[in-house]
Amino acid sequence: MYKAIGYNRFLKRIPMKKPYLAFCDIDGNVYKHPEATAAFRSGRQFVKVNEKELIPTPDGSTLYMLPGRYPVEGKHFKTVASYNGNQIWAVAAFLSSGYLRTYLPAYVRTKDAPVLSLWAYCGLVFVGDDFYVPALRIDMDPRSDPALHRNDIELFKRIKAVKGQYPENSLVRQLAKCSTQYGCLCARNFFLSRYEAPIPTTKSCNALCLGCFSFQKDTGVHVSQYRLNRQPSPQEIAEVMLHHIERVDRAVVSFGQGCEGEPLLRAKDIADAISIVRSKTSKGTIHLNTNGSLPHALQQCIDAGLDSVRISMNSPTESYYTRYYRPKNYSFADVLRSIELALRAGIFVSINLFFLPGFTDALSEVEHLCTFLDKFPVNMIQTRNLNIDPDYYLDAIGFKDEDAIGVRQLLELLNSKYPKVRLGYYNPPKEEFYANHKA
């Protein structure tokens, strides 16, 4: 893993030099090819680099070697397997939060290539001596900007203070682990009393998602983090929620995190915690991230005082959804019912749409997304990069290559066709639910 270079989004655009191929040796050292220009991928198809798609690599991004994968040059889309007689591998960027990639890295797998870890791999090129990526900033909210989190000394002081204030609260201990061991920026913000606080509650899940961060079985993929090992009580949950809400202006507290399963499986306890909080204050935004599998359970939370919900989807196409989520005892129709009841209840409704260039912007997917939005006029689409090996994903869901309109073009279409649908990355506080935040 390598730190990417800094980036200032206010720099004026200057005439672009030719984008050259980036590659790495087997030890992970990154180089610029002196002759070969770069290529990208859209789905499985190689494409030439459009210089208008490129931005300097955002501050806080990281670079990853792609083992068992040879880079592809951009003139004839030929594999580049070696340099100066030495074997080389492709390299990719993992972008900072708030950025959406528009193309994948171009590579060809070897026969024994391992499945890649759960990161969102973005194309990477050299322009001059600097790294550039095909991406855009989709949300200007600063809550996860790296500059805000270069404060470990302050963080550890605050963790010690909060743990001392709530010595018996298992949820506080879990958040301390998340903020340090897993580097969760949302958990860090809880201890630093700002923005959104995560509220993980649930060990079990009713789906076997291909890209699950906290549970993998017989896939060859290592989890990014482990699930919490103790489920907090409603009183512990309410205690953490109130701690954050009472200290933060426009606070958000959110159920459904990467270190847990499906929170709707604990709907009664979550509803009890919401009721405790709402009996004491009307401040703060109480939010739920969920797969939307249990409409009746979601209704319990709404009746208790839930302000907003985000329902995750990799696709509006039922077959692709089912092959990715691999649901247990629920169906895609249940997810749609949850969206419908949340809209009918009048709370703020988002879908967490996992973007993968060449798939999400494929013609059939765009058509299905528009059909979905025509029927379910959600308030927001959170455009999140899908963290998964692209080939593993496309093969597993049975996607056949087709033409794509481009991620930027998809965003422009959504802005034009659905002007009331907000595009972004983060869960907004209720004070900003209906502000005009177009990408």
C-alpha positions in Angstrom: 0.0 0.0 0.0 1.4 3.4 -0.9 0.3 6.9 0.0 -0.9 8.9 -3.0 0.1 12.4 -3.7 -1.7 15.5 -2.4 -4.4 17.2 -4.4 -5.9 20.7 -4.5 -9.2 20.8 -6.3 -9.0 24.5 -6.8 -6.0 24.3 -9.1 -6.7 25.7 -12.6 -6.9 23.1 -15.3 -3.8 23.3 -17.5 -3.1 21.7 -20.9 -2.8 18.0 -20.2 0.4 16.1 -21.0 0.2 12.6 -22.5 -1.0 10.1 -19.8 1.6 7.3 -19.5 1.2 3.8 -18.1 1.7 3.3 -14.4 3.0 -0.1 -13.3 4.8 -1.7 -10.3 7.4 -4.3 -9.8 6.8 -7.5 -7.8 8.0 -5.7 -4.7 5.3 -3.0 -5.1 7.5 -0.1 -6.3 5.5 2.1 -8.7 7.0 3.4 -12.0 6.1 5.4 -15.1 6.6 3.6 -18.3 8.7 5.8 -20.5 7.0 4.9 -23.8 3.6 3.2 -23.3 0.5 5.3 -22.9 -2.2 4.2 -20.5 -5.6 2.6 -20.9 -8.6 2.1 -18.7 -11.4 -0.4 -18.5 -15.2 0.0 -18.6 -16.5 -3.3 -17.3 -14.4 -5.8 -19.2 -13.8 -3.6 -22.2 -10.5 -1.6 -22.7 -10.9 2.1 -23.5 -8.5 4.9 -24.3 -7.9 7.5 -21.7 -10.0 10.6 -22.0 -7.9 13.4 -20.6 -11.1 15.3 -19.6 -11.9 12.5 -17.1 -8.6 12.9 -15.2 -8.0 14.7 -11.9 -4.9 14.8 -9.7 -5.1 11.8 -7.2 -7.0 13.1 -4.2 -5.2 13.6 -0.9 -5.4 10.5 1.3 -5.9 8.0 -1.6 -3.7 4.9 -1.6 -2.2 2.8 -4.4 -2.5 -0.9 -4.7 -0.5 -3.5 -6.6 -2.7 -5.9 -8.5 -0.9 -9.3 -8.3 -1.4 -11.7 -11.2 -2.5 -8.9 -13.5 -0.5 -7.5 -16.3 -1.1 -3.8 -17.3 -2.4 -2.9 -20.7 -1.1 -0.1 -22.9 -3.4 2.4 -24.5 -2.5 2.5 -28.2 -3.2 -1.1 -29.3 -4.5 -2.5 -25.9 -1.6 -4.9 -25.8 -0.5 -6.6 -22.6 2.8 -5.3 -21.0 4.1 -8.2 -19.0 7.7 -7.0 -18.3 10.0 -4.1 -18.3 13.8 -4.3 -18.7 13.4 -8.0 -18.5 11.6 -8.0 -15.2 8.0 -9.1 -14.5 5.6 -6.3 -13.7 2.1 -6.0 -12.3 -0.7 -3.5 -12.8 -1.4 -0.9 -10.2 -4.6 0.9 -9.1 -5.8 3.7 -6.9 -8.2 3.5 -4.0 -9.8 6.9 -3.7 -10.5 9.0 -0.6 -14.1 9.2 0.6 -16.4 11.5 -1.4 -14.8 10.7 -4.8 -16.4 8.5 -7.5 -14.3 6.7 -10.0 -15.3 6.7 -13.6 -13.0 4.0 -15.0 -11.3 0.8 -13.8 -7.6 -0.1 -14.2 -6.8 -1.9 -17.4 -5.2 -5.3 -16.9 -5.2 -8.9 -18.1 -5.2 -11.7 -15.5 -2.8 -14.6 -15.4 -4.3 -18.1 -15.0 -3.4 -18.2 -11.3 -4.4 -14.6 -10.4 -5.8 -14.4 -6.9 -9.1 -12.7 -6.2 -8.5 -9.1 -5.2 -9.2 -7.8 -1.7 -12.3 -5.7 -1.0 -11.3 -2.3 -2.3 -12.6 -0.1 -5.1 -9.9 -0.2 -7.8 -9.7 2.9 -9.9 -7.5 3.5 -13.0 -4.2 5.3 -12.4 -1.9 7.1 -14.9 1.2 9.3 -14.8 0.8 12.8 -16.2 4.3 14.2 -16.1 5.6 13.0 -12.8 2.3 13.0 -11.0 -0.4 10.5 -10.5 -3.9 11.2 -12.0 -7.1 9.2 -11.8 -10.4 9.1 -13.7 -12.7 10.4 -11.0 -14.8 13.3 -9.7 -15.7 14.6 -6.3 -19.4 13.6 -5.8 -19.9 15.2 -2.3 -18.3 18.3 -0.9 -19.1 17.5 2.7 -15.7 17.5 4.5 -16.5 14.9 7.2 -14.0 12.3 5.9 -11.4 14.6 4.4 -8.0 13.2 5.4 -6.7 16.5 6.8 -9.4 16.3 9.5 -8.1 13.0 10.7 -4.3 13.6 11.1 -4.9 14.0 14.8 -4.1 10.7 16.5 -2.9 12.4 19.8 -6.2 14.2 20.2 -8.2 11.1 19.2 -6.5 8.9 21.8 -7.1 11.5 24.5 -10.8 11.7 23.6 -11.2 7.9 23.5 -9.7 7.7 27.0 -12.1 10.4 28.2 -15.2 8.9 26.7 -14.4 5.3 27.9 -13.9 6.7 31.3 -17.3 8.4 31.1 -19.0 5.2 30.1 -16.8 2.4 31.5 -19.6 -0.3 31.2 -20.8 0.6 27.7 -19.7 -2.1 25.2 -20.7 0.0 22.2 -18.2 2.7 23.3 -15.5 0.0 23.4 -16.5 -1.2 20.0 -16.2 2.3 18.5 -12.8 2.7 20.1 -11.7 -0.4 18.3 -13.2 0.7 15.0 -11.6 4.2 15.2 -8.1 2.8 15.9 -7.8 -0.8 14.7 -10.0 -0.4 11.6 -9.3 3.3 11.0 -13.0 4.1 10.7 -13.3 7.8 10.1 -17.0 7.8 11.2 -16.0 6.2 14.5 -13.2 8.8 14.9 -15.8 11.6 14.4 -17.8 10.2 17.3 -14.9 10.6 19.8 -14.0 14.0 18.3 -17.7 15.1 18.7 -18.5 16.1 15.1 -20.6 15.0 12.1 -22.0 11.5 12.0 -21.6 8.8 14.7 -21.8 5.1 13.8 -24.0 2.9 16.0 -23.2 -0.8 15.2 -25.7 -3.1 16.9 -26.0 -6.5 15.2 -23.9 -9.6 14.8 -26.0 -11.6 12.4 -27.1 -11.0 8.9 -29.8 -12.3 6.5 -27.7 -11.9 3.3 -24.3 -13.3 2.1 -23.1 -10.4 0.0 -20.2 -11.0 -2.3 -18.5 -7.9 -1.1 -19.3 -8.1 2.6 -16.5 -6.4 4.6 -17.1 -8.4 7.8 -18.0 -11.9 6.7 -16.5 -14.1 3.9 -16.8 -17.9 3.6 -14.9 -20.0 1.1 -14.3 -17.1 -1.2 -10.5 -16.6 -0.8 -11.2 -13.0 0.1 -10.1 -11.7 3.5 -12.5 -9.5 5.5 -11.6 -5.8 6.0 -12.9 -5.9 9.6 -14.6 -8.3 12.0 -18.1 -7.9 13.3 -18.7 -6.8 16.8 -18.7 -9.7 19.2 -21.2 -8.3 21.7 -24.6 -6.8 20.9 -25.2 -3.6 22.9 -28.4 -3.2 24.9 -31.0 -0.6 24.0 -29.8 1.4 27.0 -26.2 1.3 25.8 -27.3 2.3 22.3 -29.3 5.2 23.6 -26.5 6.4 25.8 -24.1 6.6 22.8 -26.7 8.3 20.6 -27.5 11.0 23.3 -23.8 11.6 24.0 -23.3 12.5 20.3 -26.5 14.4 19.7 -26.0 16.6 22.8 -22.5 17.6 21.8 -22.8 18.1 18.0 -24.6 20.7 15.9 -26.6 19.0 13.2 -25.5 15.6 14.5 -26.3 12.3 12.7 -26.3 8.9 14.4 -26.6 6.0 12.1 -27.3 2.2 12.5 -25.9 -0.2 10.0 -22.1 -0.2 9.7 -19.3 -2.3 8.1 -18.5 -4.0 11.4 -22.0 -5.5 11.8 -24.7 -7.5 10.0 -28.2 -6.4 9.2 -29.6 -4.0 11.9 -33.3 -4.7 11.1 -32.8 -8.1 12.7 -32.7 -6.1 16.0 -35.5 -3.8 15.1 -37.2 -4.0 18.5 -34.1 -3.1 20.4 -33.2 -0.3 18.0 -36.8 1.0 18.2 -36.6 1.0 22.0 -33.3 2.9 21.8 -34.8 5.5 19.4 -37.8 5.9 21.8 -35.5 6.5 24.7 -33.6 9.2 22.8 -36.8 10.9 21.4 -38.2 11.0 25.0 -35.3 13.2 25.9 -34.6 15.3 22.8 -35.9 16.1 19.3 -32.4 17.2 18.2 -30.2 15.1 15.9 -30.8 13.0 12.9 -31.5 9.3 13.6 -30.6 7.3 10.5 -30.6 3.7 9.5 -28.4 2.0 6.8 -30.0 -1.3 5.8 -30.6 -3.9 3.1 -34.3 -3.2 3.5 -35.2 -6.9 3.8 -37.8 -6.6 6.5 -40.5 -4.0 5.8 -42.3 -4.6 9.1 -39.1 -4.2 11.1 -38.4 -0.9 9.3 -41.9 0.3 10.1 -41.1 -0.4 13.8 -38.1 2.0 13.6 -40.1 4.6 11.7 -42.9 4.5 14.3 -40.3 5.0 17.1 -38.9 8.2 15.5 -36.5 7.3 12.7 -35.6 10.3 10.5 -34.0 8.8 7.5 -33.1 5.5 5.9 -30.6 4.4 3.3 -31.3 1.1 1.5 -28.3 -0.5 -0.3 -28.5 -1.9 -3.8 -25.9 -3.0 -6.3 -28.4 -2.9 -9.1 -32.1 -2.1 -9.7 -32.2 -5.4 -11.8 -33.6 -8.2 -9.6 -31.4 -11.0 -11.0 -28.1 -9.0 -10.5 -29.3 -7.9 -7.0 -30.1 -11.5 -6.0 -26.8 -12.9 -7.2 -24.8 -10.2 -5.3 -26.8 -10.1 -2.0 -27.6 -13.8 -1.9 -30.6 -13.1 0.4 -31.8 -15.5 3.1 -35.5 -15.5 3.7 -36.3 -12.3 1.9 -36.6 -11.2 -1.7 -36.0 -8.2 -3.9 -39.7 -7.5 -3.7 -39.3 -7.0 0.1 -36.6 -4.4 -0.5 -39.0 -2.5 -2.8 -41.7 -2.7 -0.2 -39.4 -1.2 2.4 -38.6 1.7 0.0 -42.3 2.2 -0.7 -43.3 2.3 3.0 -40.5 4.7 3.9 -41.5 7.1 1.1 -45.1 6.8 2.2 -44.1 7.5 5.8 -42.5 10.8 4.7 -39.0 10.2 6.1 -35.9 11.0 4.0 -35.1 8.0 1.7 -31.8 7.3 0.0 -30.6 4.3 -2.0 -26.9 3.4 -1.6 -26.2 2.5 -5.2 -22.8 0.7 -5.6 -21.1 2.0 -8.8 -18.9 -0.1 -11.0 -17.9 1.6 -14.3 -19.1 -0.4 -17.3 -21.9 -2.1 -15.3 -23.8 0.7 -13.5 -23.7 2.9 -16.6 -24.4 0.0 -19.0 -27.4 0.8 -21.2 -29.7 -1.9 -19.7 -28.8 -0.8 -16.1 -29.5 2.8 -16.9 -32.9 1.9 -18.3 -33.7 -0.1 -15.2 -32.5 2.6 -12.9 -34.8 5.2 -14.6 -37.7 2.8 -14.4 -37.0 2.3 -10.7 -36.8 6.1 -10.0 -40.0 6.7 -11.9 -41.8 4.3 -9.6 -39.8 5.1 -6.4 -38.9 8.8 -6.3 -36.3 8.6 -3.6 -34.8 11.7 -2.1 -31.1 10.8 -2.7 -28.8 8.4 -4.5 -25.6 7.8 -2.6 -23.1 7.0 -5.3 -20.6 4.7 -3.7 -17.7 2.9 -5.4 -18.2 -0.9 -5.2 -15.4 -2.4 -3.2 -14.8 -5.7 -5.0 -12.6 -7.4 -7.6 -14.3 -6.2 -10.8 -13.9 -9.6 -12.7 -15.0 -11.6 -9.7 -18.1 -9.4 -9.4 -19.1 -9.4 -13.1 -18.6 -13.2 -13.4 -20.6 -13.9 -10.2 -23.6 -11.9 -11.2 -23.6 -13.2 -14.8 -23.2 -9.8 -16.5 -22.6 -10.0 -20.2 -20.7 -7.1 -21.8 -22.7 -4.3 -23.4 -22.2 -0.7 -24.3 -22.0 1.9 -21.4 -22.8 5.6 -21.5 -20.1 6.6 -19.1 -20.3 7.4 -15.4 -20.2 11.1 -15.9 -22.9 10.9 -18.5 -25.0 8.8 -16.2 -24.7 11.5 -13.5 -25.6 14.2 -16.0 -28.7 12.2 -17.1 -29.8 11.7 -13.5 -29.4 15.4 -12.7 -31.4 16.4 -15.8 -34.2 13.8 -15.6 -34.6 13.7 -11.8 -33.7 17.2 -10.6 -35.2 16.6 -7.1 -33.0 13.5 -6.5 -29.9 14.5 -4.6 -26.6 12.9 -5.6 -23.9 12.5 -3.0 -21.9 10.3 -0.7 -22.8 11.0 2.9 -26.0 10.7 5.1 -27.2 14.4 5.4 -28.5 15.8 8.7 -32.2 16.6 8.7 -31.5 20.4 8.5 -30.1 19.7 5.0 -32.6 17.1 3.7 -34.0 19.3 1.0 -31.2 21.6 0.3 -30.1 21.8 -3.3 -26.9 19.7 -3.5 -26.6 18.7 -7.2 -23.4 17.0 -8.4 
